């Protein structure tokens, strides 16, 4: 087997794995009812799927003799921003009380997520 055949098989496997992960992420986004459970599908599964697709694109570029580092930059940006955006979306859902409130920790004063004053909470609820 030549290196081109092995590379083509590896690229095909990356494409299949990536598209499978993306499909599972889309189905999870459509299937889950609660915003907090819906949040996990695109951030966890979708990130791995897009990463595999970008890895296949990078492999194809190297296989045909061109260098392509754009995909590596996209992957780095995706892996850095996906957890941050998921965290912010979860905090918005918790603050707006649109989901089930998480259980209180042993020392509630040290947990800053739900530590808001009543005026701010009333203002947010009036906007909805």
VOTIZA-381123 format. One record per atom (N, C-alpha, C, O, CB): residue in three letters; z, y, x. Coordinates in steps of 0.05 Angstrom, whole numbers, plus 5000, padded with zeros to 4 digits. Glycine has a CB too. Example, Ala and Ser with C-alpha at 12.3 -4.5 7.8 and 13.67 -1.06 7.14 Angstrom:
<sites>
ALA515648865264/ALA515649105246/ALA515649345264/ALA516949345285/ALA518149115226/SER514249555257/SER514349795273/SER515750015258/SER516150235268/SER511449885282/
</sites>
This chain:
<sites>
UNK500049765017/UNK500050005000/UNK500050255018/UNK501450275038/UNK502450004981/UNK498450445010/UNK498250685025/UNK500350885015/UNK501550844994/UNK495450805024/UNK500651095030/UNK502651305023/UNK501851454998/UNK503551544983/UNK503051505046/UNK499151464993/UNK498251604969/UNK498951444944/UNK499651564923/UNK495251654970/UNK498751184945/UNK499351014922/UNK502351024916/UNK503251044893/UNK498550724927/UNK504051014937/UNK506951034934/UNK507651304923/UNK509451324905/UNK508350974961/UNK506451514933/UNK506951784923/UNK506151814894/UNK507651944879/UNK505551984940/UNK503851704887/UNK502951724859/UNK504851574840/UNK505451674818/UNK500151614856/UNK505751344849/UNK507751194832/UNK510351344830/UNK511551354808/UNK508250904844/UNK511251464851/UNK513751614850/UNK513451864832/UNK515351934818/UNK514551704879/UNK511151994833/UNK510652224816/UNK510552134787/UNK511752274769/UNK508052364824/UNK509251914782/UNK509151814754/UNK511951744744/UNK512551794720/UNK507251564753/UNK513551624760/UNK516251554752/UNK517951804747/UNK519451824727/UNK517651384774/UNK517652004763/UNK519052264759/UNK518152394733/UNK519752504718/UNK518552464782/UNK515452374727/UNK514452494702/UNK515552334678/UNK516352464658/UNK511452484702/UNK515652074679/UNK516751914657/UNK519651964653/UNK520651994630/UNK516251624662/UNK521151964675/UNK524052014673/UNK524652294662/UNK526352334645/UNK525451974700/UNK523252494673/UNK523652764664/UNK522952804635/UNK524452934621/UNK521952954681/UNK520652694627/UNK519852734599/UNK521752584580/UNK522252674558/UNK517052644594/UNK522852354589/UNK524852214573/UNK527352374569/UNK528452384547/UNK525451944585/UNK528352494591/UNK530752654589/UNK530252904572/UNK532052984556/UNK531652744617/UNK527953034574/UNK527353264558/UNK527253184528/UNK528153334511/UNK524753394567/UNK525952954523/UNK525752864495/UNK528552804483/UNK529052874460/UNK524052614493/UNK530352684499/UNK533052634489/UNK534552904485/UNK536052924465/UNK534552464509/UNK534053094502/UNK535353354499/UNK534353494474/UNK535953614459/UNK534753534523/UNK531853484468/UNK530753604443/UNK531853464419/UNK532653594400/UNK527653594443/UNK531853204419/UNK532953054396/UNK535953114392/UNK536853144369/UNK532552754400/UNK537453144414/UNK540253214411/UNK540653494400/UNK542453544385/UNK541553194438/UNK538853674408/UNK539053944398/UNK538453954368/UNK539654114354/UNK537054134413/UNK536653794359/UNK535953784331/UNK537953624314/UNK538353684291/UNK533153674327/UNK539053424326/UNK540753234311/UNK543653324307/UNK544753294286/UNK540752964325/UNK544853454327/UNK547653534326/UNK547953764306/UNK546253934304/UNK548653604353/UNK550253754292/UNK550753964272/UNK552454194282/UNK551854424275/UNK552053834248/UNK554454134297/UNK556354334307/UNK555154484331/UNK553854364348/UNK559054194314/UNK555554744332/UNK554354894355/UNK555554804382/UNK554054814402/UNK554955194351/UNK557954724382/UNK559154634408/UNK557954374417/UNK557554334441/UNK562154614405/UNK557454184399/UNK556253934408/UNK553253974413/UNK552053834429/UNK556653714386/UNK552054154398/UNK549154214402/UNK548754334430/UNK546554324441/UNK548154404380/UNK550754464441/UNK550554594466/UNK550054394489/UNK548754464509/UNK553054754471/UNK551154154487/UNK550953964510/UNK548153854514/UNK547453794537/UNK552853744505/UNK546653824493/UNK543953694496/UNK542153854514/UNK541053734533/UNK542753664469/UNK541654104509/UNK539754244528/UNK540854304555/UNK539354324574/UNK538754494515/UNK543454344557/UNK544554424583/UNK544954184602/UNK544454214626/UNK547254564579/UNK545753964592/UNK546253734609/UNK543653564613/UNK542653534635/UNK548453554598/UNK542653464591/UNK540353284592/UNK537753434599/UNK536153334615/UNK540053134566/UNK537453664587/UNK534953814592/UNK534753914620/UNK532453924631/UNK534854044574/UNK536953974633/UNK536854074661/UNK535953854679/UNK534353894697/UNK539654174669/UNK536953604675/UNK536053384691/UNK533153324686/UNK531653254705/UNK537853134685/UNK532253334661/UNK529453284654/UNK527553484667/UNK525553414679/UNK529053284625/UNK528253744665/UNK526553954677/UNK526553924708/UNK524553964721/UNK527554234669/UNK528853844719/UNK529053804748/UNK527253574757/UNK525953604778/UNK531853744756/UNK527053364741/UNK525353134749/UNK522353224746/UNK520753144763/UNK525852894731/UNK521753374726/UNK518953464723/UNK518153654746/UNK515953634756/UNK518553604696/UNK519953824754/UNK519454004776/UNK519253844803/UNK517653914820/UNK521554224778/UNK520853644805/UNK520653474829/UNK517953324830/UNK516853294852/UNK522953264829/UNK516953234807/UNK514353114806/UNK512153314814/UNK510253244828/UNK513752994778/UNK512453554804/UNK510453764811/UNK510453824841/UNK508453864854/UNK510954024796/UNK512953834852/UNK513153874881/UNK511953644897/UNK510553684917/UNK516053914889/UNK512453404888/UNK511353164901/UNK508353164900/UNK507053084920/UNK512552914889/UNK507253234877/UNK504353244875/UNK503153444894/UNK501053394906/UNK503553304846/UNK504353674896/UNK503353884914/UNK503353784943/UNK501453834958/UNK505054144912/UNK505453654951/UNK505653554978/UNK503653324983/UNK502653285005/UNK508453464985/UNK503153164961/UNK501352934964/UNK498553024968/UNK497052894982/UNK501652764939/UNK497753244955/UNK494953334959/UNK494653514984/UNK492453614989/UNK494053494934/UNK496853564998/UNK496653705023/UNK497354005022/UNK496854145041/UNK493953685034/UNK498354095000/UNK499154374997/UNK502254394997/UNK503554204989/UNK498054504971/UNK503154615007/UNK506154655005/UNK506754814981/UNK505555024976/UNK507154785032/UNK508854734967/UNK509654884943/UNK512654884942/UNK513954674937/UNK508454754917/UNK513755114946/UNK516655144945/UNK517555294920/UNK519955334916/UNK517655294970/UNK515755374903/UNK516455514879/UNK518255344861/UNK520155444848/UNK513955614864/UNK517555084860/UNK519054904843/UNK521954874852/UNK523754854836/UNK517754634842/UNK522354884878/UNK525054864889/UNK526655114881/UNK529055084875/UNK524954834920/UNK525455344882/UNK526855584873/UNK527455584843/UNK529555664835/UNK525155834880/UNK525555474827/UNK526055454799/UNK528355264793/UNK530055324777/UNK523455364784/UNK528355034807/UNK530554844804/UNK533254964811/UNK535254924797/UNK530054594821/UNK533355104833/UNK535855234842/UNK536755434821/UNK539155444814/UNK535555374869/UNK534955594811/UNK535655794790/UNK536655654765/UNK538555744753/UNK533255964784/UNK535255434757/UNK536055284733/UNK538755164736/UNK540455174717/UNK533955074727/UNK539355034758/UNK541854904762/UNK544255094765/UNK546555024760/UNK541754724786/UNK543655344772/UNK545755544774/UNK546255684747/UNK548555734740/UNK545055754795/UNK544055744733/UNK544455894708/UNK545055734683/UNK546355834665/UNK541956054702/UNK544355474682/UNK544855314658/UNK547855284652/UNK548655314629/UNK543555044661/UNK549555214672/UNK552355194666/UNK553655464658/UNK555455474641/UNK553855084689/UNK552655684670/UNK553855944663/UNK553056024635/UNK554756114620/UNK552856154683/UNK550555984627/UNK549756054600/UNK551155874580/UNK551855964558/UNK546756034597/UNK551555614586/UNK553055434568/UNK555855524565/UNK557055514543/UNK552955144578/UNK557055614586/UNK559855714585/UNK560055964567/UNK561855984550/UNK560955774613/UNK558156144570/UNK558256384553/UNK557756324524/UNK558956444506/UNK556156584563/UNK555856144518/UNK555356074490/UNK557755934478/UNK558455984455/UNK552955884489/UNK559155774494/UNK561655644484/UNK563755844478/UNK565255834458/UNK562655434503/UNK564056044496/UNK566156244492/UNK565556414467/UNK567356494453/UNK566356424516/UNK562956484462/UNK562256634439/UNK562856474414/UNK563956584394/UNK559256704439/UNK562356214414/UNK562956044390/UNK565956034386/UNK566856034363/UNK561855774394/UNK567556014407/UNK570456004404/UNK571556274394/UNK573156274376/UNK571755934430/UNK570556494405/UNK571556754397/UNK570756824368/UNK572356954354/UNK570656964416/UNK568456754360/UNK567556814333/UNK568556624312/UNK568056654288/UNK564456824332/UNK570056424322/UNK571256224304/UNK569156074287/UNK569755994264/UNK573356354286/UNK566756044298/UNK564655904283/UNK564755594288/UNK563155454277/UNK561956004291/UNK566655504304/UNK567055224309/UNK569955154307/UNK571655324303/UNK565855144336/UNK570454904309/UNK573254804308/UNK574754914333/UNK573754894355/UNK573354494307/UNK577055024328/UNK578655144350/UNK579654914368/UNK580754714358/UNK580955314339/UNK579354944394/UNK580354734412/UNK583454724411/UNK584654924403/UNK579454784441/UNK584554494418/UNK587454474417/UNK588754674437/UNK587754734458/UNK588354194424/UNK591154764429/UNK592554954446/UNK593754814470/UNK594754594468/UNK594755094430/UNK593554944494/UNK594754834518/UNK597854864516/UNK598855004498/UNK593654964543/UNK599254734534/UNK602254744533/UNK603255034534/UNK605255104520/UNK603454584555/UNK602055204551/UNK602955484553/UNK600655654543/UNK598755704558/UNK603755554583/UNK600855744519/UNK598555884506/UNK598056154519/UNK595856254518/UNK599155924477/UNK600056284531/UNK599756544542/UNK597956534568/UNK596856744575/UNK602456664549/UNK597756304580/UNK596056284604/UNK593156224599/UNK591556224617/UNK597256074623/UNK592556174574/UNK589756104567/UNK588456354556/UNK588956424533/UNK589655864547/UNK586656474570/UNK585556734562/UNK583356724543/UNK582456934532/UNK584656884587/UNK582256494537/UNK579956474519/UNK580556574491/UNK578956724480/UNK578956194518/UNK582756494480/UNK583456574453/UNK585456794451/UNK586556854430/UNK584456334437/UNK586056914474/UNK588057134475/UNK586657394469/UNK586157554488/UNK589557134502/UNK586157454444/UNK584857704436/UNK586657844416/UNK588257714401/UNK582057664424/UNK586558104415/UNK588158254396/UNK586858244368/UNK584558184365/UNK588658544405/UNK588458304348/UNK587658274320/UNK585458484313/UNK583758424297/UNK589958314302/UNK585458724325/UNK583458924319/UNK580758834328/UNK578758864313/UNK584259194333/UNK580558714352/UNK577958614362/UNK576958384345/UNK574658374339/UNK578258534392/UNK578758204338/UNK577957984321/UNK576958074294/UNK575057964284/UNK580357784318/UNK578358274282/UNK577458374256/UNK574758514258/UNK573058494240/UNK579558574245/UNK574258654281/UNK571658784285/UNK569458584288/UNK567258624277/UNK571858964310/UNK569958364302/UNK567958154305/UNK567358014279/UNK565057964272/UNK568857944326/UNK569457964263/UNK569057834237/UNK567558014217/UNK566157914200/UNK571657744226/UNK567958274220/UNK566558464202/UNK563558474208/UNK561958534191/UNK567758744204/UNK562858424233/UNK560058444241/UNK558458204231/UNK556058214229/UNK559858454271/UNK559857974225/UNK558457734216/UNK557757754188/UNK556557564177/UNK559957494221/
</sites>
